[in-house]
């Protein structure tokens, strides 16, 4: 089992298109744009991808290899692609659990891989 976590002050997050395209895919950007307080959600997604990267214990961070989606009940889940998926399978992991939270000033995420 591996764990990763990340915390970020929301005022440090950028919302310009260049930053979003660097860290998020189109599906994630569309999801975030459905909410009024998108900066908090962007920070949460950033923390989540960092937490997954830390839990995977990889040397190279490719944010587009980690896709954040949500079940109908709102619970987030991860889909891995590319080298992240290859690494996950090579380590014989079975599941990834994530949790994302934010307040007005802080975003945080936790990832457990088992």
LINWO-V231650 format. One record per pair of residues at least 6 apart in sequence whose ideal C-beta (glycine too) atoms are under 7 Angstrom apart, sorted by the first residue. I is the first residue (numbers start at 1). J is the second residue. D is the distance in whole Angstrom. If there is no record, write none. Layout:
i | j | d
I | J | D
I | J | D
This chain:
i | j | d
1 | 112 | 7
1 | 113 | 7
1 | 114 | 4
2 | 55 | 4
2 | 57 | 6
2 | 113 | 5
3 | 55 | 6
3 | 111 | 7
3 | 112 | 5
4 | 51 | 4
4 | 52 | 6
4 | 53 | 7
4 | 54 | 3
4 | 55 | 3
4 | 111 | 4
5 | 51 | 5
5 | 109 | 7
5 | 110 | 5
6 | 47 | 4
6 | 50 | 4
6 | 51 | 5
6 | 54 | 7
6 | 108 | 7
6 | 109 | 6
7 | 47 | 7
7 | 106 | 6
7 | 108 | 4
8 | 43 | 5
8 | 46 | 6
8 | 47 | 5
8 | 107 | 5
9 | 105 | 6
9 | 106 | 6
10 | 39 | 6
10 | 40 | 6
10 | 43 | 5
10 | 102 | 7
10 | 105 | 6
10 | 106 | 7
10 | 107 | 6
13 | 39 | 6
13 | 42 | 5
13 | 43 | 4
13 | 46 | 6
15 | 39 | 6
15 | 42 | 6
20 | 29 | 6
23 | 46 | 6
23 | 49 | 7
23 | 63 | 4
24 | 45 | 6
25 | 64 | 6
25 | 67 | 6
27 | 67 | 7
28 | 45 | 6
28 | 68 | 6
32 | 38 | 5
32 | 41 | 5
32 | 42 | 6
32 | 45 | 7
35 | 41 | 6
40 | 102 | 4
40 | 107 | 6
43 | 102 | 6
43 | 107 | 4
44 | 100 | 4
44 | 102 | 5
44 | 107 | 4
44 | 109 | 6
45 | 68 | 5
47 | 100 | 7
47 | 107 | 5
47 | 108 | 6
47 | 109 | 4
48 | 68 | 6
48 | 76 | 7
48 | 98 | 6
48 | 100 | 5
48 | 109 | 4
49 | 63 | 5
49 | 66 | 5
51 | 98 | 7
51 | 109 | 4
51 | 110 | 6
51 | 111 | 4
52 | 66 | 5
52 | 78 | 6
52 | 96 | 7
52 | 98 | 7
52 | 111 | 5
53 | 61 | 5
55 | 111 | 4
55 | 112 | 7
55 | 113 | 5
56 | 84 | 6
56 | 87 | 6
56 | 88 | 7
56 | 113 | 7
58 | 84 | 7
58 | 87 | 6
62 | 82 | 6
62 | 83 | 6
62 | 84 | 7
65 | 80 | 6
65 | 81 | 5
65 | 82 | 4
65 | 83 | 6
65 | 84 | 4
66 | 78 | 6
66 | 80 | 6
66 | 84 | 6
67 | 78 | 7
67 | 79 | 4
67 | 81 | 7
68 | 76 | 6
68 | 78 | 6
69 | 77 | 6
69 | 79 | 6
70 | 76 | 5
71 | 77 | 6
76 | 98 | 6
76 | 100 | 5
77 | 98 | 7
78 | 96 | 5
78 | 98 | 6
80 | 88 | 5
93 | 113 | 5
93 | 114 | 7
94 | 114 | 6
95 | 114 | 6
96 | 111 | 6
96 | 113 | 5
97 | 112 | 5
98 | 109 | 6
98 | 110 | 7
98 | 111 | 5
99 | 109 | 7
99 | 110 | 5
100 | 109 | 5
101 | 108 | 5
